[in-house]
């Protein structure tokens, strides 16, 4: 994996080392989070040069848990033993001298929960663009970094309805998740509309984004989410609406 930010050379060399060893051990590791977005978006690289990366997030298959523990032990990482004992069926955590590692085992559980088991073979070395977008859109309280990541993905990648082109965002994937779960639909649509209101701020930056492209993409996504057939469970939950929480409070360790 190449990166244009020389200040983060050590960080990206570490990623290459981890992914290389995983490949040798026949272990599937897919990047997600800010690192994955920076690797897939030229705009993110330019906008985030001063943003130091210290955390690495991966998704892997549950069946590879023992191998994953062996890989990070070999690389000198210490496991968070208590956390891994309590949560190791879904998530593993490791600490190095410079970096913190999270490995999600198929299930990504934060404000909303997604199962990425069937998505790990779709792209490499990151999760597919649609899934990267989902992991950001599911955040109930977006911060500045999350907004930037979402804007960069939408600025640099056109939309599609399938996974045939890895450089396009599969909106069908987003619509499918939203059609099954009103809570996911609620959070996604709130955040997409929020981004629309924040766009003018980013146009004035040294690395401007194309607001027309982003607005068009957001509107197309929103149209797809609205048009997708909704499940009975979705319709029943929609009647309850905001009377009770539609998201979980995530473990952000």
C-alpha positions in Angstrom: 0.0 0.0 0.0 1.4 3.4 -1.0 0.8 6.7 0.7 1.9 10.2 -0.3 2.2 11.5 3.3 5.9 11.0 4.2 5.2 11.7 7.8 3.3 8.5 8.1 5.8 6.3 6.3 6.3 4.1 9.4 2.6 3.7 9.8 2.0 2.5 6.3 5.1 0.2 6.3 3.5 -1.4 9.4 0.3 -2.0 7.4 2.2 -3.6 4.6 4.0 -5.8 7.1 0.8 -6.9 8.7 -1.0 -7.6 5.4 2.1 -9.5 4.0 2.2 -11.8 7.1 -1.5 -12.3 6.9 -1.2 -13.3 3.3 1.6 -15.8 4.2 -0.7 -17.3 6.8 -3.7 -17.5 4.4 -5.6 -15.0 6.7 -8.0 -12.5 5.2 -7.6 -9.0 6.7 -9.5 -6.1 5.3 -8.8 -2.5 6.3 -11.6 -0.1 7.4 -11.7 3.2 9.1 -9.7 6.4 8.3 -6.7 4.4 7.1 -8.8 2.5 4.5 -10.5 5.7 3.3 -7.2 7.5 2.9 -5.9 4.6 0.9 -8.9 4.8 -1.5 -9.3 8.5 -1.8 -6.8 11.0 -3.2 -8.8 13.8 -1.7 -8.6 12.2 1.7 -4.8 12.0 1.4 -4.6 15.7 0.5 -7.1 16.9 3.1 -5.7 14.8 6.0 -1.9 15.2 5.7 -1.7 16.8 9.2 -4.0 14.1 10.7 -1.7 11.6 12.4 -2.9 8.0 12.2 -2.2 5.8 15.2 -5.1 3.3 15.1 -5.6 0.4 12.7 -8.9 -1.3 12.1 -9.4 -4.6 10.3 -12.2 -7.1 9.6 -11.5 -10.8 9.4 -13.2 -14.2 9.5 -14.0 -15.7 12.9 -12.4 -19.0 11.9 -9.0 -17.2 11.7 -9.0 -15.9 15.3 -6.1 -18.1 16.5 -4.0 -17.3 13.4 -4.7 -13.6 13.9 -3.6 -13.7 17.5 -0.4 -15.5 16.3 0.3 -12.9 13.6 0.2 -9.9 16.0 2.2 -11.8 18.7 4.8 -12.5 16.0 4.9 -8.8 15.2 5.4 -7.8 18.9 1.9 -6.7 19.7 0.4 -7.4 23.1 -3.2 -8.5 23.4 -5.7 -6.8 25.5 -6.3 -10.0 27.3 -9.3 -9.1 29.4 -11.1 -7.4 26.4 -10.3 -10.3 24.1 -11.6 -12.9 26.6 -14.9 -11.0 27.0 -15.4 -9.9 23.4 -13.2 -12.2 21.3 -16.1 -13.8 19.5 -16.6 -10.5 17.7 -13.6 -8.2 18.3 -9.9 -8.5 19.2 -7.6 -5.7 20.4 -3.9 -5.4 20.4 -1.3 -2.8 21.5 2.1 -2.0 20.0 4.6 0.6 21.0 3.2 3.0 18.5 -0.1 1.6 17.3 -3.4 0.2 18.5 -5.1 -2.6 16.5 -8.7 -3.5 16.4 -9.8 -6.6 14.5 -13.5 -7.1 14.0 -14.4 -10.7 13.4 -17.1 -10.5 10.7 -19.5 -8.5 12.9 -19.0 -4.7 13.2 -20.9 -3.5 16.2 -21.0 0.2 17.0 -24.1 2.5 17.0 -25.4 0.0 14.4 -24.4 -3.6 13.6 -23.3 -5.0 10.3 -22.2 -8.4 9.3 -19.3 -8.2 6.8 -18.7 -12.0 6.4 -19.9 -12.0 2.9 -18.1 -8.8 2.0 -14.5 -9.8 2.8 -14.0 -11.4 -0.6 -15.4 -8.5 -2.6 -12.4 -6.1 -2.4 -8.8 -6.0 -1.2 -7.0 -4.6 0.8 -9.9 -2.6 2.2 -13.6 -3.4 2.6 -15.6 -2.4 -0.4 -16.3 1.4 -0.7 -20.0 0.9 0.1 -19.1 -0.8 3.4 -16.5 1.9 4.2 -19.2 4.5 3.7 -21.6 2.5 5.9 -19.2 2.4 8.8 -19.0 6.2 8.8 -22.7 6.8 8.0 -23.7 4.7 11.0 -22.1 7.1 13.5 -24.9 8.9 15.3 -22.8 11.9 16.3 -20.5 12.7 13.4 -17.3 14.5 14.3 -15.1 16.7 12.0 -12.9 13.7 10.9 -16.0 11.6 10.1 -17.5 14.3 7.9 -14.3 14.8 6.0 -14.0 11.0 5.4 -17.5 10.8 4.0 -17.1 13.9 1.8 -13.8 12.5 0.4 -15.4 9.2 -0.5 -18.3 10.9 -2.2 -16.1 13.4 -4.0 -13.8 10.7 -5.5 -16.1 7.8 -6.3 -19.2 7.6 -8.5 -22.2 5.4 -7.6 -23.4 2.1 -8.9 -26.0 -0.6 -8.0 -23.6 -3.5 -7.7 -20.1 -4.5 -6.9 -18.8 -5.0 -10.4 -16.6 -1.9 -10.4 -14.5 -1.7 -7.2 -13.9 2.0 -7.6 -17.7 2.8 -7.4 -19.9 2.9 -4.4 -22.6 0.2 -4.5 -25.7 2.1 -3.4 -27.7 -1.1 -3.6 -25.7 -2.4 -0.7 -26.7 0.7 1.4 -30.3 0.4 0.3 -30.5 -3.2 1.3 -29.3 -2.5 4.8 -31.7 0.4 5.2 -34.7 -1.5 3.9 -34.3 -4.1 6.6 -33.6 -1.8 9.5 -35.4 1.5 10.2 -32.7 2.6 12.7 -30.0 2.3 10.1 -32.2 4.1 7.6 -32.8 6.9 10.2 -29.1 7.4 11.0 -28.0 7.2 7.4 -30.5 9.7 6.1 -29.9 12.2 9.0 -26.2 12.1 8.3 -26.5 12.4 4.5 -28.6 15.5 5.0 -26.2 16.9 7.6 -23.3 16.6 5.1 -25.3 18.6 2.6 -25.5 21.5 5.0 -21.8 21.4 5.9 -20.4 21.3 2.3 -19.8 25.1 1.9 -17.1 24.9 4.6 -15.0 22.4 2.7 -15.2 24.3 -0.6 -13.1 27.1 0.9 -10.3 24.8 2.0 -6.9 24.5 0.3 -8.0 21.2 -1.2 -11.5 22.0 -2.3 -14.1 19.4 -3.1 -16.7 19.5 -5.9 -19.9 20.2 -4.1 -22.0 19.5 -7.2 -20.6 16.0 -7.4 -21.2 15.4 -3.7 -24.7 16.8 -3.6 -25.7 14.8 -6.7 -24.3 11.7 -5.0 -26.1 12.3 -1.8 -29.4 13.0 -3.5 -29.0 9.8 -5.6 -28.3 7.8 -2.5 -31.2 9.3 -0.6 -33.5 8.5 -3.6 -32.3 4.9 -3.6 -32.9 4.5 0.2 -36.4 5.9 -0.1 -37.3 3.8 -3.2 -36.1 0.4 -1.7 -38.9 -1.9 -0.6 -39.2 -1.9 3.2 -39.6 -5.0 5.4 -42.6 -5.4 7.8 -40.2 -5.0 10.7 -39.0 -1.7 9.2 -42.5 -0.4 8.9 -43.5 -1.4 12.5 -40.3 0.2 13.9 -40.9 3.3 11.8 -44.3 3.8 13.6 -42.4 3.9 16.9 -39.9 6.4 15.5 -37.8 8.4 17.9 -39.9 7.5 20.9 -37.2 5.0 21.8 -33.5 4.9 20.8 -32.8 3.4 17.4 -29.1 2.9 18.0 -26.7 1.5 20.6 -24.1 3.3 22.6 -20.9 2.0 21.1 -17.8 0.7 22.9 -15.2 3.1 21.6 -12.1 1.6 23.4 
